[in-house]
Each structure stands twice: as structure tokens, then as C-alpha cells.
Amino acid sequence: MMSKTSIHALRALAALAKLSNGHYAGSGEVAKAIGAPRNYLGKLLKTLSHGGLVESQKGKGGGFRLARDPATITLLDVMEPVARVGRWTGCFLGRTTCSADAPCSLHARWGTVRDAYFLFLKETTVADLATQFVPNSQPIED
């Protein structure tokens, strides 16, 4: 249900949440810690910075860090810019006329699953992920 890009984004933010306040980590360090390709992750982190989730700084001691407290960043905040999950509000079968008044055969069942999934994304934070985050290699060093 989650794309590889979404998984990398969530793992990257969980890794960044482990940094000490004020420290930055390079995209290569984060990529190594989460097992993602470096160039790919760099572009993904730039996308997340445009969404206001991470900050970047160039030069010595630069890199990426969270732009907000990880307890205030929901999984929906992370997934929307990379996976556009908000578009899942439509008909599961792609019908344009699907509604409570004219439902498709899956309308009620899809609505229940979709609503539960969105609730999970809205109620789970990067801080929740960070408490259980285990890097693929060594953790990012401050």
C-alpha cells in the first residue's frame, strides 16, 4: 500500500529525527543509514524540503535536518508530497459518479478501508517511527 519512495521518505525522516538539535546530516549519510540510493534520496529530501518538512544547508557542516519537531510531522504530511495519497478519496473503481447516492459495488468497503488508513496516517508521527527506527548500517553521526 506504500510505494518504495514513501518508505524511503519515512525512513529518512525517522533517521533525521534521531539527530541532535541543530545538527545536519548529508544525503549520503542518510542514504547509507536507510539503505537507499544516494542520488535518489538527495532528490527526495529536496522534495520534502519544498514541503516544509526538512531544512537544507549547503557547505561544511551542512546537509538536511527536520524543519519541525518530529512529534508534529504526521505520516500523511510525509506521504502526500511524494505519493499524493489525497487523491485516494475518489472511487476505487475510477467511476466519476460514485457516491453514497450512486455507489459502485465497492463503495462502502473501500470507504471503510480508506478512512481507517487515513486515520492511521494522520495519527502516527515521525516521532513514533523514530522510537523504533533501526538503521540498515551505522546510525547517522552528529
C-alpha positions as CSV (number, residue, x, y, z in Angstrom):
1,M,0.0,0.0,0.0
2,M,3.0,2.3,0.3
3,S,5.4,3.0,-2.5
4,K,9.2,2.5,-2.2
5,T,9.5,6.3,-2.4
6,S,7.1,6.7,0.6
7,I,9.0,4.1,2.6
8,H,12.4,5.8,1.9
9,A,10.9,9.2,2.8
10,L,9.5,7.9,6.1
11,R,12.8,6.1,7.0
12,A,14.8,9.2,6.1
13,L,12.8,11.4,8.4
14,A,12.9,8.9,11.2
15,A,16.7,8.9,10.8
16,L,16.8,12.7,10.8
17,A,14.7,12.7,13.9
18,K,17.5,10.9,15.7
19,L,19.9,13.8,15.1
20,S,20.7,16.1,18.0
21,N,19.1,19.6,17.8
22,G,20.7,21.8,15.3
23,H,22.8,19.2,13.5
24,Y,22.6,18.4,9.8
25,A,23.3,15.1,8.0
26,G,24.3,14.7,4.4
27,S,22.1,12.9,2.0
28,G,24.9,10.2,1.6
29,E,24.8,9.6,5.4
30,V,21.1,9.3,5.4
31,A,21.0,7.1,2.3
32,K,23.5,4.7,3.9
33,A,21.6,4.6,7.2
34,I,18.3,3.7,5.5
35,G,19.6,1.6,2.5
36,A,18.6,4.0,-0.2
37,P,20.4,5.2,-3.4
38,R,22.3,8.4,-2.6
39,N,21.2,10.5,-5.6
40,Y,17.7,9.3,-5.4
41,L,17.5,10.2,-1.7
42,G,19.0,13.6,-2.3
43,K,16.2,14.5,-4.7
44,L,13.6,13.0,-2.3
45,L,14.9,15.2,0.6
46,K,14.8,18.3,-1.7
47,T,11.1,17.4,-2.4
48,L,10.5,17.1,1.3
49,S,12.2,20.5,1.9
50,H,9.9,22.1,-0.6
51,G,7.0,20.7,1.5
52,G,8.5,22.3,4.7
53,L,9.4,19.0,6.4
54,V,13.2,19.3,6.2
55,E,15.7,22.1,6.0
56,S,18.8,22.1,4.0
57,Q,22.1,23.9,4.3
58,K,25.0,23.9,1.9
59,G,28.6,23.8,2.7
60,K,30.7,22.4,5.5
61,G,28.5,21.0,8.3
62,G,25.5,21.3,6.0
63,G,23.0,18.7,4.8
64,F,19.5,18.1,6.0
65,R,17.6,18.2,9.2
66,L,13.9,18.2,10.2
67,A,12.3,21.6,9.9
68,R,9.8,20.8,12.7
69,D,9.5,18.8,15.8
70,P,9.1,15.1,14.7
71,A,6.0,14.8,17.0
72,T,4.2,17.4,14.8
73,I,5.0,15.7,11.5
74,T,2.4,13.1,10.6
75,L,2.9,10.2,8.1
76,L,0.3,11.9,6.0
77,D,2.5,15.1,5.9
78,V,5.4,13.0,4.6
79,M,3.4,10.8,2.2
80,E,1.3,13.5,0.5
81,P,4.1,15.3,-1.4
82,V,5.7,12.0,-2.6
83,A,2.7,9.7,-3.1
84,R,-0.2,12.1,-3.5
85,V,-2.4,9.9,-1.2
86,G,-5.0,12.7,-1.0
87,R,-6.2,11.5,-4.5
88,W,-7.4,8.3,-2.9
89,T,-10.6,10.0,-1.9
90,G,-12.3,9.0,-5.2
91,C,-14.0,5.8,-6.4
92,F,-11.9,2.7,-6.0
93,L,-13.0,1.6,-9.5
94,G,-12.4,5.0,-11.0
95,R,-16.0,5.9,-11.6
96,T,-16.8,9.6,-11.7
97,T,-20.4,9.2,-10.5
98,C,-19.6,7.1,-7.4
99,S,-21.2,8.5,-4.2
100,A,-23.3,7.5,-1.3
101,D,-26.4,8.1,-3.6
102,A,-25.0,6.2,-6.5
103,P,-22.3,3.8,-5.1
104,C,-20.2,1.4,-7.0
105,S,-20.1,-2.2,-5.8
106,L,-17.1,-1.5,-3.6
107,H,-18.0,2.0,-2.3
108,A,-18.8,1.2,1.3
109,R,-16.0,-1.3,1.8
110,W,-13.4,0.9,0.1
111,G,-14.6,3.9,2.2
112,T,-14.1,2.0,5.4
113,V,-10.5,0.9,4.5
114,R,-9.5,4.3,3.1
115,D,-10.8,6.1,6.2
116,A,-9.0,3.8,8.5
117,Y,-5.8,4.2,6.5
118,F,-6.0,8.0,6.5
119,L,-6.7,8.0,10.2
120,F,-3.6,5.9,10.8
121,L,-1.6,8.3,8.6
122,K,-3.0,11.4,10.5
123,E,-2.4,9.9,14.0
124,T,1.1,8.5,13.5
125,T,4.1,10.8,13.6
126,V,7.7,10.7,12.6
127,A,8.5,10.7,16.4
128,D,6.5,7.4,16.6
129,L,8.6,6.0,13.8
130,A,11.9,7.3,15.2
131,T,11.4,5.4,18.5
132,Q,11.5,2.1,16.6
133,F,13.9,3.1,13.8
134,V,16.8,0.8,13.2
135,P,19.3,1.9,10.6
136,N,20.5,-0.5,7.8
137,S,24.1,0.3,8.7
138,Q,25.5,2.5,11.4
139,P,23.4,5.4,12.7
140,I,23.9,8.9,11.4
141,E,26.6,10.7,13.4
142,D,26.1,14.2,14.6
